[in-house]
Amino acid sequence: MQQEIELPKPECIPFPLKRMLVRLGIWLVLLTGVLYGVIVWWCVSEIASPERRPVSTANQEFFKETSQAGFTVEKFESKDGMPCLVCTPKPMDSFSKKGEAIRGQLLEKEMTLASSGEIIGTLLILHGRTGMKEDYLAVAERFCAVGFRCVIPDLPGHGANKEPFTTYGVLEAPKVLKCYKEASVKYGFAQQPSMMLGQSMGGAYAVRVAALDESPFQAMVVVSSFDKLQTVVRGQTRELLGDVLGAAVSGSVEHVFGWRTGVKISEINTAKKAPNIRIPTMVIHGESDKSIPLASGKKLYHSLPSDLEKQWLEVPEAAHNNILITDYPLYATMAEWFLNFLKES
């Protein structure tokens, strides 16, 4: 009679160990979900309401000494609660170093320039994401030196503006224009001649303000801006997190952004507004911009009407955050654009 062979019995995981592994699995799932939620919330906050920082010590000191740089500064707040600075050229015996530089570059182009303290028009300057009005005092110094009064608001979600979020001009463009008009009444200057300069996020605002029927602006420069914010967000999340996770996170970011702000990221489509622009527009982008790819800026440029007076400019070796401080004579280039289209109302 053949003897039966007993097979070894598999060892069972002790019940306490099994329970511990199940709990560990649940905790891992929960922690992963929380981490995912934190990443999404942080991304949305960076887009809609980046952390506000105090005015730098350097800008505080410069604010006190602008009269020595050829202009005076007054603070103003619109009825909608939009704080802004109004920078007015001041007559001086000599121009500041920055003023001399831009004037010298323009004179080389045989441009006719205003005398010290003379005002030939107004320039509305719209800052980028994470920026504030005080960051652009040095920008105003240069344009005041060629005769432009400068109005610089704190855009929603930034600086001293009490609005919690920015929707990149989708909801706020009329408020920006209203702030400009109220400043013109308070300080007694005509709404025209007037120009507009917007950087990055401010460029998206500028396009939407210029597209308003009642916009008084006669020429515009858009620096380092985008065609669609959705494309920028998806590109950055995939670059940081990989294709699969990046796609998932960007989808969640778009959903949460819409819930928090009331505006879908897909609605922040500057290229869709660009065909409505009817004023001369220069679009500038840094060749080495990784935050907003060069292709995005080009798409915005090509979205402008084909019959519009427009110009595309690539700044060599410029990235997103340093485009205004490279060796390229960018301020003179922008000022020349404005001066060429300066018109009396």
C-alpha positions as CSV (number, residue, x, y, z in Angstrom):
1,M,0.0,0.0,0.0
2,Q,1.4,3.3,-1.1
3,Q,2.2,5.7,1.7
4,E,0.6,9.2,1.4
5,I,3.0,12.1,1.4
6,E,1.9,15.1,3.5
7,L,2.4,18.5,1.8
8,P,3.7,21.3,3.9
9,K,1.0,23.6,5.0
10,P,1.5,27.3,4.2
11,E,2.2,29.4,7.2
12,C,-0.7,31.8,8.0
13,I,0.1,35.4,8.9
14,P,-0.7,35.8,12.5
15,F,-3.9,37.8,13.0
16,P,-2.3,40.7,14.9
17,L,0.3,41.1,12.1
18,K,-2.3,41.0,9.4
19,R,-4.3,43.7,11.2
20,M,-1.2,45.8,11.5
21,L,-0.5,45.5,7.8
22,V,-4.0,46.5,6.9
23,R,-3.8,49.5,9.1
24,L,-0.5,50.5,7.6
25,G,-1.9,50.2,4.1
26,I,-4.8,52.5,5.1
27,W,-2.5,55.0,6.7
28,L,-0.3,55.0,3.5
29,V,-3.4,55.6,1.4
30,L,-4.6,58.4,3.6
31,L,-1.1,60.1,3.8
32,T,-0.8,59.8,0.0
33,G,-4.2,61.5,-0.4
34,V,-3.3,64.3,2.1
35,L,0.1,64.9,0.4
36,Y,-1.7,65.0,-3.0
37,G,-4.2,67.5,-1.6
38,V,-1.5,69.6,-0.1
39,I,0.4,69.8,-3.4
40,V,-2.8,70.7,-5.3
41,W,-3.7,73.4,-2.7
42,W,-0.2,74.8,-2.8
43,C,-0.2,75.0,-6.6
44,V,-3.6,76.8,-6.7
45,S,-2.4,79.2,-4.1
46,E,0.8,80.0,-6.0
47,I,-1.3,80.7,-9.1
48,A,-4.2,82.6,-7.6
49,S,-2.9,84.1,-4.3
50,P,0.9,83.8,-3.9
51,E,2.4,84.5,-0.5
52,R,2.7,88.3,-0.1
53,R,6.0,89.7,1.1
54,P,6.8,93.0,2.7
55,V,8.2,95.9,0.7
56,S,11.9,95.3,0.6
57,T,14.3,97.6,2.6
58,A,15.8,98.8,-0.7
59,N,12.5,99.8,-2.1
60,Q,11.5,101.5,1.2
61,E,14.6,103.6,1.0
62,F,14.2,104.3,-2.6
63,F,10.6,105.4,-2.0
64,K,11.9,108.1,0.3
65,E,14.5,109.3,-2.2
66,T,12.7,109.3,-5.5
67,S,12.8,113.1,-5.8
68,Q,16.6,112.7,-6.1
69,A,16.0,110.3,-9.0
70,G,13.9,112.8,-11.0
71,F,10.3,112.0,-9.9
72,T,7.9,112.3,-7.0
73,V,5.6,109.5,-5.8
74,E,2.1,109.8,-4.3
75,K,-0.1,106.9,-2.9
76,F,-3.6,106.6,-4.1
77,E,-6.4,104.0,-3.6
78,S,-9.4,103.6,-6.0
79,K,-13.0,103.4,-4.8
80,D,-12.7,99.6,-5.4
81,G,-9.8,99.4,-3.0
82,M,-7.0,99.1,-5.6
83,P,-3.8,100.8,-4.2
84,C,-1.5,102.4,-6.6
85,L,1.5,104.7,-6.9
86,V,1.5,107.8,-9.1
87,C,5.0,108.7,-10.2
88,T,5.4,112.2,-11.7
89,P,8.5,113.6,-13.5
90,K,10.3,116.3,-11.6
91,P,12.5,119.1,-13.1
92,M,16.1,118.4,-12.2
93,D,19.4,120.0,-13.1
94,S,20.6,116.5,-14.2
95,F,19.1,113.1,-14.7
96,S,19.8,110.0,-12.6
97,K,22.1,107.3,-13.8
98,K,19.2,105.2,-15.0
99,G,17.6,108.3,-16.6
100,E,20.8,109.2,-18.4
101,A,21.2,105.7,-19.7
102,I,17.8,105.4,-21.3
103,R,18.0,109.0,-22.7
104,G,21.4,108.3,-24.2
105,Q,20.2,105.2,-25.9
106,L,17.2,107.0,-27.3
107,L,19.3,109.9,-28.5
108,E,21.5,107.4,-30.4
109,K,18.3,106.5,-32.3
110,E,17.8,110.2,-33.0
111,M,14.6,110.4,-30.9
112,T,13.3,113.8,-29.8
113,L,13.1,113.8,-26.0
114,A,11.2,115.8,-23.4
115,S,13.1,118.1,-21.2
116,S,13.6,117.4,-17.5
117,G,10.2,117.4,-15.7
118,E,8.2,117.7,-18.9
119,I,5.2,115.3,-19.0
120,I,4.2,114.0,-22.5
121,G,1.9,111.2,-21.5
122,T,0.9,108.6,-18.9
123,L,2.1,105.0,-18.6
124,L,0.1,102.4,-16.8
125,I,2.5,99.7,-15.4
126,L,1.1,96.3,-14.5
127,H,3.3,94.0,-12.4
128,G,3.8,90.2,-12.6
129,R,2.8,87.4,-10.3
130,T,4.3,87.7,-6.8
131,G,5.2,91.3,-7.6
132,M,4.0,94.6,-6.1
133,K,3.9,98.2,-7.1
134,E,7.0,99.2,-5.2
135,D,9.0,96.7,-7.2
136,Y,8.5,98.9,-10.3
137,L,9.8,102.2,-8.9
138,A,13.1,101.7,-10.8
139,V,11.1,101.0,-13.9
140,A,9.1,104.2,-13.4
141,E,12.4,106.1,-12.9
142,R,13.5,105.3,-16.4
143,F,10.2,106.2,-18.0
144,C,9.8,109.4,-16.0
145,A,13.2,110.4,-17.4
146,V,11.7,110.5,-20.9
147,G,8.5,112.3,-19.9
148,F,6.0,109.6,-18.8
149,R,3.9,109.9,-15.7
150,C,3.6,106.4,-14.3
151,V,0.6,104.8,-12.6
152,I,1.4,101.5,-10.9
153,P,-1.4,99.6,-9.1
154,D,-1.2,96.6,-6.8
155,L,-3.1,94.0,-8.7
156,P,-5.6,91.7,-6.9
157,G,-4.0,89.0,-4.7
158,H,-0.8,91.0,-4.5
159,G,0.9,93.7,-2.4
160,A,-1.5,95.8,-0.4
161,N,-4.6,94.9,-2.5
162,K,-7.1,93.3,-0.2
163,E,-8.7,91.1,-2.9
164,P,-7.8,87.5,-2.0
165,F,-7.3,86.1,-5.5
166,T,-6.2,87.1,-9.0
167,T,-8.0,85.8,-12.1
168,Y,-5.4,87.4,-14.4
169,G,-7.8,90.1,-15.5
170,V,-10.8,88.0,-16.4
171,L,-12.8,89.6,-13.6
172,E,-10.6,92.5,-12.7
173,A,-9.7,94.3,-16.0
174,P,-12.6,96.9,-15.6
175,K,-11.4,97.6,-12.0
176,V,-7.9,98.3,-13.3
177,L,-9.2,100.7,-15.9
178,K,-11.5,102.4,-13.3
179,C,-8.4,102.9,-11.0
180,Y,-6.6,104.6,-13.8
181,K,-9.5,106.9,-14.6
182,E,-10.0,107.8,-11.0
183,A,-6.3,108.6,-10.7
184,S,-6.5,110.9,-13.7
185,V,-9.4,112.8,-12.0
186,K,-7.7,113.0,-8.6
187,Y,-4.3,114.2,-10.0
188,G,-5.8,116.3,-12.8
189,F,-4.2,114.7,-15.9
190,A,-5.9,113.8,-19.2
191,Q,-6.6,110.1,-19.9
192,Q,-4.7,110.5,-23.1
193,P,-1.9,110.4,-24.3
194,S,-1.5,107.0,-22.5
195,M,0.4,103.8,-22.9
196,M,0.4,100.5,-21.1
197,L,3.2,98.1,-20.0
198,G,2.4,94.6,-18.6
199,Q,4.8,92.0,-17.4
200,S,4.0,88.3,-17.2
201,M,0.6,88.2,-15.3
202,G,0.5,91.9,-15.9
203,G,0.7,91.2,-19.6
204,A,-2.5,89.2,-19.4
205,Y,-4.2,92.1,-17.5
206,A,-2.9,94.6,-20.1
207,V,-4.4,92.7,-23.0
208,R,-7.8,92.5,-21.3
209,V,-7.7,96.1,-20.3
210,A,-6.8,97.1,-23.9
211,A,-9.7,95.0,-25.2
212,L,-12.3,97.0,-23.3
213,D,-14.4,99.3,-25.4
214,E,-13.7,102.3,-23.2
215,S,-9.9,101.8,-23.0
216,P,-8.0,105.0,-23.6
217,F,-4.6,103.4,-24.2
218,Q,-2.9,104.1,-27.5
219,A,0.0,101.6,-27.5
220,M,1.0,98.6,-25.4
221,V,4.1,96.5,-24.6
222,V,3.6,92.9,-23.2
223,V,6.6,91.3,-21.6
224,S,7.1,87.6,-20.8
225,S,3.4,86.7,-20.9
226,F,1.4,83.7,-22.2
227,D,-1.3,82.7,-24.7
228,K,-3.2,80.3,-22.3
229,L,-2.5,79.9,-18.6
230,Q,-3.8,76.4,-18.8
231,T,-1.0,75.4,-21.1
232,V,1.6,77.0,-18.8
233,V,0.2,75.2,-15.7
234,R,0.1,71.8,-17.4
235,G,3.6,72.2,-18.7
236,Q,5.1,73.2,-15.4
237,T,3.3,70.4,-13.4
238,R,4.5,67.7,-15.9
239,E,8.0,69.1,-15.8
240,L,8.1,68.9,-12.0
241,L,6.1,65.7,-11.4
242,G,6.3,63.7,-14.6
243,D,3.7,63.1,-17.3
244,V,1.3,60.8,-15.3
245,L,1.3,62.5,-11.9
246,G,1.7,65.9,-13.5
247,A,-1.4,65.4,-15.6
248,A,-3.4,64.3,-12.6
249,V,-2.2,67.2,-10.5
250,S,-2.9,69.8,-13.2
251,G,-6.4,68.5,-13.6
252,S,-7.1,68.8,-9.9
253,V,-5.4,72.2,-9.8
254,E,-7.8,73.5,-12.5
255,H,-10.8,72.1,-10.7
256,V,-9.8,73.6,-7.3
257,F,-8.8,77.0,-8.9
258,G,-12.2,77.3,-10.4
259,W,-13.8,76.4,-7.1
260,R,-11.7,79.0,-5.1
261,T,-11.9,81.9,-7.6
262,G,-15.1,81.4,-9.6
263,V,-13.1,81.4,-12.8
264,K,-11.9,78.4,-14.8
265,I,-8.2,78.3,-15.7
266,S,-9.3,77.6,-19.3
267,E,-11.0,81.0,-19.3
268,I,-7.6,82.7,-18.7
269,N,-7.0,82.7,-22.4
270,T,-5.2,85.8,-23.4
271,A,-4.9,84.6,-27.0
272,K,-8.6,84.5,-27.3
273,K,-8.8,88.2,-26.3
274,A,-5.9,89.3,-28.5
275,P,-7.9,89.5,-31.8
276,N,-9.9,92.3,-30.2
277,I,-6.8,94.5,-29.7
278,R,-6.7,97.6,-31.9
279,I,-3.6,99.5,-30.6
280,P,0.0,99.0,-31.6
281,T,1.5,96.2,-29.5
282,M,5.0,95.0,-28.9
283,V,5.4,91.5,-27.5
284,I,8.7,90.7,-25.8
285,H,10.0,87.4,-24.5
286,G,13.3,86.1,-23.1
287,E,15.0,83.5,-25.2
288,S,15.8,81.4,-22.0
289,D,12.5,81.7,-20.3
290,K,11.6,78.4,-18.7
291,S,8.6,79.6,-16.6
292,I,6.6,80.7,-19.7
293,P,8.1,79.0,-22.8
294,L,9.0,81.2,-25.8
295,A,6.4,79.3,-27.8
296,S,3.7,80.5,-25.5
297,G,4.7,84.1,-26.1
298,K,4.9,83.6,-29.8
299,K,1.4,82.2,-29.9
300,L,0.1,85.2,-28.1
301,Y,1.9,87.5,-30.6
302,H,0.4,85.5,-33.6
303,S,-3.1,85.8,-32.0
304,L,-3.0,89.5,-32.5
305,P,-4.7,90.8,-35.7
306,S,-2.6,90.4,-38.8
307,D,-3.3,94.0,-39.8
308,L,-2.3,95.4,-36.5
309,E,0.9,97.4,-36.0
310,K,2.8,94.9,-34.0
311,Q,6.4,93.7,-33.2
312,W,7.9,90.5,-31.8
313,L,11.1,90.8,-29.8
314,E,13.3,88.1,-28.3
315,V,15.8,89.2,-25.7
316,P,19.0,87.2,-25.9
317,E,19.9,85.1,-22.8
318,A,17.0,86.5,-20.8
319,A,15.0,84.3,-18.5
320,H,11.6,85.0,-17.0
321,N,12.7,86.9,-13.9
322,N,15.7,88.8,-15.2
323,I,14.4,90.1,-18.5
324,L,14.2,93.7,-17.3
325,I,17.8,93.7,-15.9
326,T,19.9,92.2,-18.7
327,D,22.4,94.2,-20.7
328,Y,20.0,94.5,-23.6
329,P,18.7,98.1,-24.0
330,L,15.2,97.0,-23.4
331,Y,13.9,100.1,-21.7
332,A,15.0,102.3,-24.6
333,T,13.4,99.8,-27.0
334,M,10.1,100.0,-25.1
335,A,10.2,103.8,-24.8
336,E,10.9,104.1,-28.5
337,W,7.8,102.1,-29.2
338,F,5.7,104.3,-27.0
339,L,7.1,107.5,-28.3
340,N,6.5,106.5,-31.9
341,F,2.8,106.1,-31.2
342,L,2.3,109.0,-28.9
343,K,-0.7,111.0,-29.9
344,E,-2.6,113.9,-28.4
345,S,-6.2,113.1,-27.4
